[in-house]
Amino acid sequence: MAKIPCYLFKSKDITMKKSDDQSGLTYKDAGVDIVAGEALSKTARSIARETRRNEVIGDIGGFGALFSLPKGYEEPVLVSGTDGVGTKLRLALELGIHRTIGIDLVAMCVNDIIVAGAEPLFFLDYYATGKLNLEIAAEVLRGIGEGCQLAGCSLIGGETAEMPGIYDDSDYDLAGFAVGIVEKSKLIDGSNVKAGNVLIGLPSSGAHSNGYSLIRKIVDLRGADMKQNIGDLSLGEALLKPTQIYVKPILELKKAVSINAMCHITGGGIIENLPRVLPDHYCALIEKNSWEWPPIFNWLRSAGKIETLEMYRTFNCGVGMILCVDYTDADITLEILKQHHLEGWKMGEIREGPHRVQLRP
Protein backbone atom coordinates (compact mmCIF):
# COMPACT_ATOMS: atom_id res chain seq x y z
CA MET A 1 0.00 0.00 0.00
CA ALA A 2 1.32 3.41 -0.93
CA LYS A 3 0.40 5.94 1.72
CA ILE A 4 -0.05 9.58 0.82
CA PRO A 5 -0.98 11.38 4.05
CA CYS A 6 -2.67 14.24 2.28
CA TYR A 7 -3.03 16.47 5.33
CA LEU A 8 0.19 15.39 6.98
CA PHE A 9 2.16 15.41 3.73
CA LYS A 10 5.11 17.78 3.77
CA SER A 11 5.54 19.58 0.50
CA LYS A 12 9.18 19.83 -0.57
CA ASP A 13 10.92 21.17 -3.63
CA ILE A 14 13.25 18.42 -4.71
CA THR A 15 15.80 18.63 -7.52
CA MET A 16 17.40 15.35 -8.50
CA LYS A 17 19.99 14.54 -11.11
CA LYS A 18 18.91 11.75 -13.41
CA SER A 19 20.81 8.55 -13.12
CA ASP A 20 22.70 7.20 -16.08
CA ASP A 21 20.46 4.14 -15.78
CA GLN A 22 17.21 5.15 -17.51
CA SER A 23 15.64 1.68 -17.42
CA GLY A 24 14.80 1.46 -13.70
CA LEU A 25 11.17 1.29 -12.56
CA THR A 26 9.61 4.13 -10.60
CA TYR A 27 6.81 4.23 -8.03
CA LYS A 28 4.62 5.85 -10.70
CA ASP A 29 5.23 2.84 -12.95
CA ALA A 30 3.65 0.74 -10.17
CA GLY A 31 0.55 2.94 -10.21
CA VAL A 32 1.35 5.39 -7.43
CA ASP A 33 1.59 9.11 -8.25
CA ILE A 34 3.32 10.94 -5.39
CA VAL A 35 3.12 14.25 -7.23
CA ALA A 36 -0.67 13.96 -7.47
CA GLY A 37 -0.80 13.21 -3.76
CA GLU A 38 1.17 16.34 -2.98
CA ALA A 39 -1.18 18.42 -5.14
CA LEU A 40 -4.16 17.03 -3.23
CA SER A 41 -2.49 17.86 0.07
CA LYS A 42 -2.47 21.56 -0.86
CA THR A 43 -6.23 21.45 -1.43
CA ALA A 44 -6.68 19.60 1.84
CA ARG A 45 -4.73 22.21 3.78
CA SER A 46 -6.95 24.98 2.45
CA ILE A 47 -10.14 23.07 3.34
CA ALA A 48 -8.83 22.20 6.81
CA ARG A 49 -8.05 25.83 7.61
CA GLU A 50 -11.70 26.73 6.95
CA THR A 51 -12.73 24.36 9.78
CA ARG A 52 -10.02 25.39 12.25
CA ARG A 53 -10.97 25.73 15.93
CA ASN A 54 -8.91 27.72 18.43
CA GLU A 55 -7.69 24.54 20.10
CA VAL A 56 -5.79 23.34 17.02
CA ILE A 57 -2.04 23.55 17.64
CA GLY A 58 0.25 24.42 14.76
CA ASP A 59 -0.43 23.92 11.10
CA ILE A 60 -0.99 20.79 9.09
CA GLY A 61 2.16 19.04 7.97
CA GLY A 62 3.48 16.96 10.85
CA PHE A 63 3.18 13.22 11.37
CA GLY A 64 0.53 13.71 14.03
CA ALA A 65 -2.15 16.37 14.39
CA LEU A 66 -2.19 18.33 17.66
CA PHE A 67 -5.25 19.54 19.56
CA SER A 68 -5.50 20.98 23.06
CA LEU A 69 -8.53 20.33 25.27
CA PRO A 70 -10.94 23.28 25.58
CA LYS A 71 -10.79 25.18 28.86
CA GLY A 72 -13.53 25.12 31.48
CA TYR A 73 -13.95 21.37 31.99
CA GLU A 74 -13.53 19.90 35.48
CA GLU A 75 -13.71 16.23 34.49
CA PRO A 76 -13.56 16.10 30.69
CA VAL A 77 -14.51 12.83 28.99
CA LEU A 78 -13.41 12.22 25.43
CA VAL A 79 -15.91 10.42 23.20
CA SER A 80 -14.76 8.89 19.92
CA GLY A 81 -16.52 7.43 16.93
CA THR A 82 -15.53 5.93 13.60
CA ASP A 83 -17.62 4.98 10.59
CA GLY A 84 -17.88 4.86 6.83
CA VAL A 85 -20.67 5.47 4.34
CA GLY A 86 -21.34 1.88 3.32
CA THR A 87 -22.41 1.00 -0.20
CA LYS A 88 -23.97 4.42 -0.67
CA LEU A 89 -20.50 5.11 -2.00
CA ARG A 90 -21.19 2.86 -5.00
CA LEU A 91 -24.17 5.00 -6.00
CA ALA A 92 -22.02 8.12 -5.71
CA LEU A 93 -19.45 6.54 -8.01
CA GLU A 94 -22.06 5.44 -10.53
CA LEU A 95 -23.77 8.83 -10.61
CA GLY A 96 -20.55 10.82 -10.51
CA ILE A 97 -21.67 12.83 -7.45
CA HIS A 98 -18.91 12.95 -4.86
CA ARG A 99 -19.29 16.05 -2.69
CA THR A 100 -22.27 14.92 -0.63
CA ILE A 101 -20.62 11.64 0.31
CA GLY A 102 -18.03 13.62 2.27
CA ILE A 103 -20.81 15.22 4.32
CA ASP A 104 -22.20 11.73 4.95
CA LEU A 105 -18.84 10.58 6.27
CA VAL A 106 -18.66 13.34 8.87
CA ALA A 107 -22.34 13.01 9.78
CA MET A 108 -22.18 9.31 10.56
CA CYS A 109 -19.34 9.90 13.03
CA VAL A 110 -20.44 13.12 14.75
CA ASN A 111 -24.07 12.00 15.06
CA ASP A 112 -22.83 8.96 16.97
CA ILE A 113 -20.79 10.94 19.50
CA ILE A 114 -23.46 13.61 20.08
CA VAL A 115 -25.61 10.76 21.44
CA ALA A 116 -23.41 10.85 24.55
CA GLY A 117 -23.82 14.62 24.73
CA ALA A 118 -20.31 15.22 23.38
CA GLU A 119 -19.36 18.27 21.36
CA PRO A 120 -17.28 17.15 18.35
CA LEU A 121 -13.77 18.62 18.49
CA PHE A 122 -11.92 17.24 15.51
CA PHE A 123 -12.20 14.86 12.59
CA LEU A 124 -9.81 12.76 10.50
CA ASP A 125 -10.52 10.82 7.32
CA TYR A 126 -9.01 7.98 5.33
CA TYR A 127 -9.35 7.92 1.54
CA ALA A 128 -8.20 4.80 -0.33
CA THR A 129 -8.23 4.46 -4.11
CA GLY A 130 -6.76 2.49 -6.96
CA LYS A 131 -5.54 5.58 -8.82
CA LEU A 132 -5.74 9.07 -7.38
CA ASN A 133 -8.12 11.31 -9.32
CA LEU A 134 -7.46 14.83 -8.06
CA GLU A 135 -10.81 16.23 -9.14
CA ILE A 136 -12.84 13.51 -7.46
CA ALA A 137 -10.72 13.44 -4.30
CA ALA A 138 -10.93 17.23 -3.96
CA GLU A 139 -14.73 17.10 -4.22
CA VAL A 140 -14.89 14.47 -1.50
CA LEU A 141 -12.64 16.59 0.71
CA ARG A 142 -14.76 19.68 0.13
CA GLY A 143 -17.76 17.70 1.35
CA ILE A 144 -15.82 16.59 4.41
CA GLY A 145 -14.91 20.19 5.10
CA GLU A 146 -18.53 21.26 4.74
CA GLY A 147 -19.62 18.50 7.11
CA CYS A 148 -17.04 19.61 9.68
CA GLN A 149 -18.31 23.18 9.49
CA LEU A 150 -21.89 21.98 10.01
CA ALA A 151 -20.73 20.02 13.06
CA GLY A 152 -18.45 22.77 14.41
CA CYS A 153 -15.37 20.54 14.48
CA SER A 154 -11.92 20.86 12.95
CA LEU A 155 -10.61 18.76 10.11
CA ILE A 156 -7.09 18.25 11.47
CA GLY A 157 -5.71 15.29 9.57
CA GLY A 158 -6.23 12.40 7.24
CA GLU A 159 -4.59 10.03 4.84
CA THR A 160 -4.87 9.20 1.18
CA ALA A 161 -3.68 5.79 0.02
CA GLU A 162 -3.19 4.70 -3.58
CA MET A 163 -3.49 0.92 -3.72
CA PRO A 164 -3.44 -0.37 -7.29
CA GLY A 165 -4.48 -3.99 -7.42
CA ILE A 166 -6.71 -3.61 -4.38
CA TYR A 167 -9.12 -1.07 -5.88
CA ASP A 168 -10.02 -0.49 -9.52
CA ASP A 169 -8.71 2.79 -10.87
CA SER A 170 -12.01 4.65 -10.51
CA ASP A 171 -12.96 3.20 -7.12
CA TYR A 172 -12.30 4.70 -3.72
CA ASP A 173 -13.31 3.97 -0.15
CA LEU A 174 -13.77 6.22 2.87
CA ALA A 175 -13.51 5.99 6.63
CA GLY A 176 -13.85 8.72 9.22
CA PHE A 177 -12.85 9.24 12.83
CA ALA A 178 -14.21 11.89 15.21
CA VAL A 179 -13.40 12.87 18.79
CA GLY A 180 -15.66 14.93 21.05
CA ILE A 181 -15.74 16.12 24.63
CA VAL A 182 -18.33 16.22 27.42
CA GLU A 183 -18.25 17.04 31.13
CA LYS A 184 -18.43 13.75 33.03
CA SER A 185 -21.38 14.96 35.11
CA LYS A 186 -23.27 15.81 31.91
CA LEU A 187 -22.61 12.55 30.10
CA ILE A 188 -25.80 11.17 28.55
CA ASP A 189 -25.84 7.40 29.10
CA GLY A 190 -29.53 6.48 29.49
CA SER A 191 -29.30 5.96 33.24
CA ASN A 192 -31.89 8.70 33.89
CA VAL A 193 -34.53 7.18 31.61
CA LYS A 194 -37.75 6.35 33.41
CA ALA A 195 -41.37 5.47 32.70
CA GLY A 196 -43.37 8.42 31.42
CA ASN A 197 -40.49 9.99 29.51
CA VAL A 198 -41.44 11.34 26.09
CA LEU A 199 -39.68 10.31 22.90
CA ILE A 200 -39.01 13.15 20.46
CA GLY A 201 -38.35 12.27 16.83
CA LEU A 202 -36.00 14.34 14.67
CA PRO A 203 -36.46 14.13 10.91
CA SER A 204 -33.96 12.40 8.66
CA SER A 205 -32.97 13.89 5.33
CA GLY A 206 -33.48 10.55 3.62
CA ALA A 207 -31.95 7.10 3.95
CA HIS A 208 -28.79 8.72 5.37
CA SER A 209 -26.03 6.10 4.93
CA ASN A 210 -27.78 2.87 5.86
CA GLY A 211 -29.57 0.13 4.00
CA TYR A 212 -27.89 0.86 0.68
CA SER A 213 -27.07 -2.74 -0.14
CA LEU A 214 -30.83 -3.36 -0.21
CA ILE A 215 -31.47 -0.06 -1.97
CA ARG A 216 -29.02 -0.89 -4.75
CA LYS A 217 -30.58 -4.36 -5.06
CA ILE A 218 -34.00 -2.77 -5.59
CA VAL A 219 -32.61 -0.28 -8.11
CA ASP A 220 -30.89 -3.05 -10.08
CA LEU A 221 -33.84 -5.46 -10.04
CA ARG A 222 -36.31 -2.78 -11.14
CA GLY A 223 -33.96 -1.14 -13.62
CA ALA A 224 -34.98 2.10 -11.95
CA ASP A 225 -34.59 5.39 -13.79
CA MET A 226 -32.48 7.58 -11.50
CA LYS A 227 -34.03 10.68 -13.09
CA GLN A 228 -37.62 9.79 -12.20
CA ASN A 229 -39.33 12.07 -9.73
CA ILE A 230 -39.59 11.00 -6.10
CA GLY A 231 -41.40 13.87 -4.42
CA ASP A 232 -39.53 17.08 -5.24
CA LEU A 233 -36.30 15.28 -6.13
CA SER A 234 -35.09 12.83 -8.71
CA LEU A 235 -34.50 9.29 -7.46
CA GLY A 236 -30.74 9.81 -7.71
CA GLU A 237 -30.91 13.06 -5.76
CA ALA A 238 -33.12 11.52 -3.09
CA LEU A 239 -30.80 8.55 -2.62
CA LEU A 240 -27.67 10.69 -2.43
CA LYS A 241 -29.09 13.44 -0.23
CA PRO A 242 -26.51 13.86 2.53
CA THR A 243 -27.09 12.72 6.08
CA GLN A 244 -28.55 15.33 8.43
CA ILE A 245 -26.06 16.59 11.02
CA TYR A 246 -27.81 17.15 14.36
CA VAL A 247 -24.92 18.47 16.43
CA LYS A 248 -25.52 22.21 16.75
CA PRO A 249 -29.28 22.11 17.54
CA ILE A 250 -28.71 19.40 20.16
CA LEU A 251 -25.83 21.27 21.80
CA GLU A 252 -28.09 24.31 22.11
CA LEU A 253 -30.91 22.14 23.48
CA LYS A 254 -28.59 20.72 26.15
CA LYS A 255 -28.16 24.20 27.63
CA ALA A 256 -31.86 24.40 28.54
CA VAL A 257 -33.15 20.84 28.86
CA SER A 258 -31.95 17.66 30.52
CA ILE A 259 -31.84 14.96 27.84
CA ASN A 260 -32.14 11.50 29.40
CA ALA A 261 -31.10 9.53 26.33
CA MET A 262 -30.44 9.94 22.63
CA CYS A 263 -30.46 7.42 19.82
CA HIS A 264 -28.92 7.79 16.36
CA ILE A 265 -31.02 5.72 13.95
CA THR A 266 -28.53 3.91 11.75
CA GLY A 267 -28.38 0.35 10.42
CA GLY A 268 -31.07 -1.71 12.13
CA GLY A 269 -33.56 1.16 12.16
CA ILE A 270 -35.62 2.14 15.18
CA ILE A 271 -36.18 -1.44 16.26
CA GLU A 272 -32.50 -2.33 16.67
CA ASN A 273 -31.05 1.03 17.75
CA LEU A 274 -33.45 2.37 20.36
CA PRO A 275 -32.91 -0.52 22.85
CA ARG A 276 -29.19 0.33 22.88
CA VAL A 277 -29.85 3.45 24.99
CA LEU A 278 -32.62 2.13 27.27
CA PRO A 279 -32.03 0.59 30.72
CA ASP A 280 -33.20 -2.97 31.31
CA HIS A 281 -36.91 -3.47 32.02
CA TYR A 282 -37.96 -0.41 30.02
CA CYS A 283 -39.55 -0.36 26.61
CA ALA A 284 -40.34 2.29 24.00
CA LEU A 285 -43.87 2.65 22.67
CA ILE A 286 -43.69 4.21 19.22
CA GLU A 287 -46.75 5.78 17.59
CA LYS A 288 -46.33 4.96 13.90
CA ASN A 289 -48.96 7.48 12.85
CA SER A 290 -47.10 10.37 14.53
CA TRP A 291 -45.11 11.09 11.37
CA GLU A 292 -45.28 10.54 7.62
CA TRP A 293 -42.60 8.64 5.78
CA PRO A 294 -40.64 10.76 3.27
CA PRO A 295 -41.43 9.79 -0.36
CA ILE A 296 -38.18 7.85 -0.84
CA PHE A 297 -39.20 5.25 1.77
CA ASN A 298 -42.63 4.76 0.22
CA TRP A 299 -40.92 4.21 -3.12
CA LEU A 300 -38.49 1.67 -1.62
CA ARG A 301 -41.29 -0.24 0.09
CA SER A 302 -43.34 -0.37 -3.11
CA ALA A 303 -40.50 -1.05 -5.56
CA GLY A 304 -38.94 -3.70 -3.35
CA LYS A 305 -42.20 -5.16 -2.08
CA ILE A 306 -40.71 -4.89 1.41
CA GLU A 307 -42.77 -5.79 4.45
CA THR A 308 -43.38 -2.93 6.88
CA LEU A 309 -41.51 -4.59 9.75
CA GLU A 310 -38.49 -5.11 7.48
CA MET A 311 -38.60 -1.43 6.56
CA TYR A 312 -38.48 -0.43 10.23
CA ARG A 313 -35.50 -2.66 11.01
CA THR A 314 -33.52 -1.70 7.91
CA PHE A 315 -34.16 2.02 7.32
CA ASN A 316 -34.71 5.07 9.49
CA CYS A 317 -38.08 5.62 7.74
CA GLY A 318 -37.83 9.37 8.25
CA VAL A 319 -36.50 9.39 11.84
CA GLY A 320 -32.80 10.23 12.05
CA MET A 321 -32.47 10.77 15.80
CA ILE A 322 -34.66 10.13 18.84
CA LEU A 323 -34.43 12.12 22.08
CA CYS A 324 -35.81 10.94 25.42
CA VAL A 325 -36.85 13.77 27.77
CA ASP A 326 -39.02 14.27 30.84
CA TYR A 327 -42.70 14.79 30.12
CA THR A 328 -42.50 18.36 31.49
CA ASP A 329 -39.67 19.20 29.07
CA ALA A 330 -41.26 17.87 25.89
CA ASP A 331 -42.88 21.10 24.67
CA ILE A 332 -39.89 23.34 25.37
CA THR A 333 -37.68 20.79 23.63
CA LEU A 334 -39.75 21.11 20.47
CA GLU A 335 -39.69 24.91 20.69
CA ILE A 336 -35.91 25.09 21.05
CA LEU A 337 -35.35 22.67 18.19
CA LYS A 338 -37.65 24.73 15.98
CA GLN A 339 -35.70 27.89 16.82
CA HIS A 340 -32.66 26.11 15.40
CA HIS A 341 -34.48 25.08 12.22
CA LEU A 342 -35.12 21.49 13.21
CA GLU A 343 -38.73 20.32 13.38
CA GLY A 344 -39.27 17.56 15.91
CA TRP A 345 -42.40 15.77 17.11
CA LYS A 346 -43.65 13.60 19.96
CA MET A 347 -43.45 10.05 18.67
CA GLY A 348 -43.91 7.89 21.75
CA GLU A 349 -43.11 7.28 25.38
CA ILE A 350 -41.21 5.05 27.78
CA ARG A 351 -42.99 2.33 29.75
CA GLU A 352 -41.90 -0.46 32.02
CA GLY A 353 -41.90 -3.81 30.25
CA PRO A 354 -39.81 -6.49 28.57
CA HIS A 355 -40.66 -5.73 24.93
CA ARG A 356 -37.93 -3.31 23.99
CA VAL A 357 -39.71 -1.51 21.13
CA GLN A 358 -43.42 -1.66 20.39
CA LEU A 359 -44.76 -0.11 17.21
CA ARG A 360 -48.36 0.97 17.73
CA PRO A 361 -50.77 1.87 14.91
TANOR-V733404 format. One line per field, one symbol per residue. ss: DSSP state (2 for helix, 1 for strand, 0 for the rest). phi: phi as a letter, one per 20 degrees, with the letter a starting at -180 (. if undefined). psi: psi as a letter, one per 30 degrees, with the letter a starting at -180 (. if undefined). Layout:
# TANOR-V733404
ss->???
phi->???
psi->???
This chain:
# TANOR-V733404
ss->0111000000000000000000000002220002222222222222222200000110000000011000000001111111100002222222200022222222222222220000111111111110000222222222222222222001111111110100100001111111111112220000000000011111100000000222222222220000001100112222220000002222222200001111110000222222222000011111122200002222222222000222220000001111111022222222222220000111111111000011110
phi->.eecffddfefcecdcefffeeeffdfffeoddfffffffffffffffffdfefefdmdfqeecedbefffoeecfdecdbcacdmegffffffemddfffffgffgfefffefgeneefdbbccccdbfbfdfffffffffffffffffemdeedarbdcecfnedfgeebccbcbccccbfgfdfecnfefbgnfdededfeeqflccnfffgfffgffelfefeffcmecfgffffdgfffdegffffffgfdceeeacceedgomffeegffddfgmccdedefeebdffgffffffffelefgffffdddflodebcddcfgfdfffgffffffdmcedbfdrbecfqeefcdedg
psi->kjkjjffgkjkkjkkkkklfjgfklleeffgkjeeeeeeeeeeeeeeeefgklffkkalkfafkkkkkkllfkeikkkklkklagagfeeeeeefgjfeffeeeeeefeefeffeggkkkelkllkjklekjjeeeeeeeeeeeeeeeeefglkjflakkkkikfekleflllkklkkklkkkefgkjgffgklkfkkkkkkklfbfchkgfeeeeeeeeefhkjfflkjbglleeeefgklkkkgeeeeeeefffkjkflkkjjbkfaeefeeffgklkgklkjkjfgflkkleeeeeeeeefhkkeeeefgelfhfjfkkkjlleffeeeeeeeeefghjjllkgalklklfjekkjk.
